[in-house]
Amino acid sequence: MARVNIFIMLVYKFQVVNCMYIICEIISIYLFMGWEGNIEKGTSNTTTPPFVTSSMDR
């Protein structure tokens, strides 16, 4: 279990950096597509990717 935990810690460090880049890309995509339009349609809640919420819970 100790080896697995160390491996998860190393992977998690890389995932945090990747998540920040991915979140920035998603925000820029939403800005290009029109954030207000998505909120008016009510699709903003369903289109939020699960990895964003899972990374926040950790």
Chimera marker file (.cmm) of the C-alpha trace (Angstrom):
<marker_set name="trace">
<marker id="1" x="0.000" y="0.000" z="0.000" r="1" g="1" b="0" radius="0.5"/>
<marker id="2" x="2.890" y="2.382" z="0.698" r="1" g="1" b="0" radius="0.5"/>
<marker id="3" x="4.165" y="2.115" z="-2.874" r="1" g="1" b="0" radius="0.5"/>
<marker id="4" x="0.673" y="2.731" z="-4.241" r="1" g="1" b="0" radius="0.5"/>
<marker id="5" x="0.257" y="5.818" z="-2.058" r="1" g="1" b="0" radius="0.5"/>
<marker id="6" x="3.584" y="7.276" z="-3.229" r="1" g="1" b="0" radius="0.5"/>
<marker id="7" x="2.623" y="6.575" z="-6.842" r="1" g="1" b="0" radius="0.5"/>
<marker id="8" x="-0.773" y="8.246" z="-6.334" r="1" g="1" b="0" radius="0.5"/>
<marker id="9" x="0.937" y="11.264" z="-4.769" r="1" g="1" b="0" radius="0.5"/>
<marker id="10" x="3.271" y="11.611" z="-7.783" r="1" g="1" b="0" radius="0.5"/>
<marker id="11" x="0.415" y="11.175" z="-10.255" r="1" g="1" b="0" radius="0.5"/>
<marker id="12" x="-1.738" y="13.612" z="-8.276" r="1" g="1" b="0" radius="0.5"/>
<marker id="13" x="0.944" y="16.309" z="-8.506" r="1" g="1" b="0" radius="0.5"/>
<marker id="14" x="0.947" y="15.985" z="-12.290" r="1" g="1" b="0" radius="0.5"/>
<marker id="15" x="-2.862" y="15.872" z="-12.383" r="1" g="1" b="0" radius="0.5"/>
<marker id="16" x="-3.143" y="19.136" z="-10.438" r="1" g="1" b="0" radius="0.5"/>
<marker id="17" x="-1.001" y="20.900" z="-13.051" r="1" g="1" b="0" radius="0.5"/>
<marker id="18" x="-2.920" y="19.260" z="-15.896" r="1" g="1" b="0" radius="0.5"/>
<marker id="19" x="-6.263" y="20.076" z="-14.259" r="1" g="1" b="0" radius="0.5"/>
<marker id="20" x="-5.343" y="23.760" z="-14.071" r="1" g="1" b="0" radius="0.5"/>
<marker id="21" x="-4.505" y="23.787" z="-17.787" r="1" g="1" b="0" radius="0.5"/>
<marker id="22" x="-7.699" y="21.864" z="-18.640" r="1" g="1" b="0" radius="0.5"/>
<marker id="23" x="-9.855" y="24.165" z="-16.495" r="1" g="1" b="0" radius="0.5"/>
<marker id="24" x="-8.306" y="27.205" z="-18.202" r="1" g="1" b="0" radius="0.5"/>
<marker id="25" x="-9.024" y="25.666" z="-21.598" r="1" g="1" b="0" radius="0.5"/>
<marker id="26" x="-12.624" y="24.899" z="-20.616" r="1" g="1" b="0" radius="0.5"/>
<marker id="27" x="-13.124" y="28.468" z="-19.370" r="1" g="1" b="0" radius="0.5"/>
<marker id="28" x="-11.709" y="29.879" z="-22.612" r="1" g="1" b="0" radius="0.5"/>
<marker id="29" x="-13.925" y="27.541" z="-24.671" r="1" g="1" b="0" radius="0.5"/>
<marker id="30" x="-16.990" y="28.634" z="-22.703" r="1" g="1" b="0" radius="0.5"/>
<marker id="31" x="-16.021" y="32.286" z="-23.218" r="1" g="1" b="0" radius="0.5"/>
<marker id="32" x="-15.722" y="31.715" z="-26.976" r="1" g="1" b="0" radius="0.5"/>
<marker id="33" x="-19.005" y="29.776" z="-27.171" r="1" g="1" b="0" radius="0.5"/>
<marker id="34" x="-20.840" y="32.189" z="-24.914" r="1" g="1" b="0" radius="0.5"/>
<marker id="35" x="-21.107" y="31.444" z="-21.195" r="1" g="1" b="0" radius="0.5"/>
<marker id="36" x="-24.382" y="33.383" z="-20.813" r="1" g="1" b="0" radius="0.5"/>
<marker id="37" x="-26.012" y="31.431" z="-23.628" r="1" g="1" b="0" radius="0.5"/>
<marker id="38" x="-25.223" y="28.123" z="-21.928" r="1" g="1" b="0" radius="0.5"/>
<marker id="39" x="-26.623" y="29.341" z="-18.608" r="1" g="1" b="0" radius="0.5"/>
<marker id="40" x="-29.834" y="30.494" z="-20.308" r="1" g="1" b="0" radius="0.5"/>
<marker id="41" x="-30.240" y="27.080" z="-21.944" r="1" g="1" b="0" radius="0.5"/>
<marker id="42" x="-29.682" y="25.384" z="-18.586" r="1" g="1" b="0" radius="0.5"/>
<marker id="43" x="-26.955" y="23.122" z="-19.990" r="1" g="1" b="0" radius="0.5"/>
<marker id="44" x="-24.153" y="24.525" z="-17.827" r="1" g="1" b="0" radius="0.5"/>
<marker id="45" x="-24.919" y="22.094" z="-14.976" r="1" g="1" b="0" radius="0.5"/>
<marker id="46" x="-24.960" y="18.999" z="-17.196" r="1" g="1" b="0" radius="0.5"/>
<marker id="47" x="-21.857" y="19.915" z="-19.197" r="1" g="1" b="0" radius="0.5"/>
<marker id="48" x="-19.565" y="20.440" z="-16.196" r="1" g="1" b="0" radius="0.5"/>
<marker id="49" x="-16.992" y="17.624" z="-16.374" r="1" g="1" b="0" radius="0.5"/>
<marker id="50" x="-16.865" y="15.268" z="-13.357" r="1" g="1" b="0" radius="0.5"/>
<marker id="51" x="-13.093" y="15.565" z="-12.859" r="1" g="1" b="0" radius="0.5"/>
<marker id="52" x="-13.446" y="19.227" z="-11.879" r="1" g="1" b="0" radius="0.5"/>
<marker id="53" x="-15.751" y="18.402" z="-8.955" r="1" g="1" b="0" radius="0.5"/>
<marker id="54" x="-13.736" y="15.311" z="-7.956" r="1" g="1" b="0" radius="0.5"/>
<marker id="55" x="-10.503" y="17.321" z="-7.819" r="1" g="1" b="0" radius="0.5"/>
<marker id="56" x="-12.206" y="19.924" z="-5.621" r="1" g="1" b="0" radius="0.5"/>
<marker id="57" x="-13.400" y="17.255" z="-3.155" r="1" g="1" b="0" radius="0.5"/>
<marker id="58" x="-9.826" y="16.096" z="-2.570" r="1" g="1" b="0" radius="0.5"/>
<link id1="1" id2="2" r="1" g="1" b="0" radius="0.2"/>
<link id1="2" id2="3" r="1" g="1" b="0" radius="0.2"/>
<link id1="3" id2="4" r="1" g="1" b="0" radius="0.2"/>
<link id1="4" id2="5" r="1" g="1" b="0" radius="0.2"/>
<link id1="5" id2="6" r="1" g="1" b="0" radius="0.2"/>
<link id1="6" id2="7" r="1" g="1" b="0" radius="0.2"/>
<link id1="7" id2="8" r="1" g="1" b="0" radius="0.2"/>
<link id1="8" id2="9" r="1" g="1" b="0" radius="0.2"/>
<link id1="9" id2="10" r="1" g="1" b="0" radius="0.2"/>
<link id1="10" id2="11" r="1" g="1" b="0" radius="0.2"/>
<link id1="11" id2="12" r="1" g="1" b="0" radius="0.2"/>
<link id1="12" id2="13" r="1" g="1" b="0" radius="0.2"/>
<link id1="13" id2="14" r="1" g="1" b="0" radius="0.2"/>
<link id1="14" id2="15" r="1" g="1" b="0" radius="0.2"/>
<link id1="15" id2="16" r="1" g="1" b="0" radius="0.2"/>
<link id1="16" id2="17" r="1" g="1" b="0" radius="0.2"/>
<link id1="17" id2="18" r="1" g="1" b="0" radius="0.2"/>
<link id1="18" id2="19" r="1" g="1" b="0" radius="0.2"/>
<link id1="19" id2="20" r="1" g="1" b="0" radius="0.2"/>
<link id1="20" id2="21" r="1" g="1" b="0" radius="0.2"/>
<link id1="21" id2="22" r="1" g="1" b="0" radius="0.2"/>
<link id1="22" id2="23" r="1" g="1" b="0" radius="0.2"/>
<link id1="23" id2="24" r="1" g="1" b="0" radius="0.2"/>
<link id1="24" id2="25" r="1" g="1" b="0" radius="0.2"/>
<link id1="25" id2="26" r="1" g="1" b="0" radius="0.2"/>
<link id1="26" id2="27" r="1" g="1" b="0" radius="0.2"/>
<link id1="27" id2="28" r="1" g="1" b="0" radius="0.2"/>
<link id1="28" id2="29" r="1" g="1" b="0" radius="0.2"/>
<link id1="29" id2="30" r="1" g="1" b="0" radius="0.2"/>
<link id1="30" id2="31" r="1" g="1" b="0" radius="0.2"/>
<link id1="31" id2="32" r="1" g="1" b="0" radius="0.2"/>
<link id1="32" id2="33" r="1" g="1" b="0" radius="0.2"/>
<link id1="33" id2="34" r="1" g="1" b="0" radius="0.2"/>
<link id1="34" id2="35" r="1" g="1" b="0" radius="0.2"/>
<link id1="35" id2="36" r="1" g="1" b="0" radius="0.2"/>
<link id1="36" id2="37" r="1" g="1" b="0" radius="0.2"/>
<link id1="37" id2="38" r="1" g="1" b="0" radius="0.2"/>
<link id1="38" id2="39" r="1" g="1" b="0" radius="0.2"/>
<link id1="39" id2="40" r="1" g="1" b="0" radius="0.2"/>
<link id1="40" id2="41" r="1" g="1" b="0" radius="0.2"/>
<link id1="41" id2="42" r="1" g="1" b="0" radius="0.2"/>
<link id1="42" id2="43" r="1" g="1" b="0" radius="0.2"/>
<link id1="43" id2="44" r="1" g="1" b="0" radius="0.2"/>
<link id1="44" id2="45" r="1" g="1" b="0" radius="0.2"/>
<link id1="45" id2="46" r="1" g="1" b="0" radius="0.2"/>
<link id1="46" id2="47" r="1" g="1" b="0" radius="0.2"/>
<link id1="47" id2="48" r="1" g="1" b="0" radius="0.2"/>
<link id1="48" id2="49" r="1" g="1" b="0" radius="0.2"/>
<link id1="49" id2="50" r="1" g="1" b="0" radius="0.2"/>
<link id1="50" id2="51" r="1" g="1" b="0" radius="0.2"/>
<link id1="51" id2="52" r="1" g="1" b="0" radius="0.2"/>
<link id1="52" id2="53" r="1" g="1" b="0" radius="0.2"/>
<link id1="53" id2="54" r="1" g="1" b="0" radius="0.2"/>
<link id1="54" id2="55" r="1" g="1" b="0" radius="0.2"/>
<link id1="55" id2="56" r="1" g="1" b="0" radius="0.2"/>
<link id1="56" id2="57" r="1" g="1" b="0" radius="0.2"/>
<link id1="57" id2="58" r="1" g="1" b="0" radius="0.2"/>
</marker_set>
